[in-house]
Amino acid sequence: MKNVVITGTSRGIGFELAKMFAKNDCRVLALSRNTKPLDDFNHKNITTISVDLSLAEDIKKAVSFVNSNWKKVDILVNNAGKLINKPFTELTSEDFLEVYKINVFAVAELTKNLIPFLQKESHVVTVSSMGGIQGSMKFPGLAAYSSAKGAVITLSELLAEEYKEQQIAFNVLALGAVQTEMLEEAFPGYKAPLSATEMADYIYNFALTGNKFYNGKVLQVSSSTP
């Protein structure tokens, strides 16, 4: 059984992804503020821990579980995201910090703390956005969100280089529009071509096999704009 850590599992892609891994005989550690959706799903392969990823002490709760119960992590999916949609002149430093805490700092902190448990052929997959891709179409109101998603791409490229000797793979999936609650917050009324379940299926397969083909890469997973 593979050991899989997933963040942002209370809804959308993360929720579907946790169920998918669990149903396919993987042990899942599901991290989100709200654990009720997966607690209600009640699968023997899923352990939920309520964490605020912006708090280092909460991340340590997850690391403590891994240390006590697993000793190794095969797959880490950094899926949790925070979006604030405001005109640039209305964005405060606190808004930027709030977005970066989840989309960048938490990714770095959780990954750093799990490095001792990542072994040869482990795969770290970070979910970014097409908005973080240089040269892609950009949208008003998403200055904090899209710039954070760009930062995490560069972070993953650097980690792939730093840990290539250990053969730990770091890759990024820059997603286009997926029908989730977050998309509705960014683009009210827009109907995406993909459901959360469909995208979760793609990420599930990539997490299991993508490290055989890619390391330090950013794959653009988008069939539409936004």
PyMOL commands that set and color helices and strands:
alter all, ss='L'
color gray80, all
select helices_A, chain A and resi 12-23+36-41+56-69+88-90+93-117+130-132+143-162+181-186+196-212
alter helices_A, ss='H'
color red, helices_A
select strands_A, chain A and resi 3-7+27-32+46-50+73-78+118-129+169-175+178-179+194-195+218-221
alter strands_A, ss='S'
color yellow, strands_A
deselect
rebuild
show_as cartoon
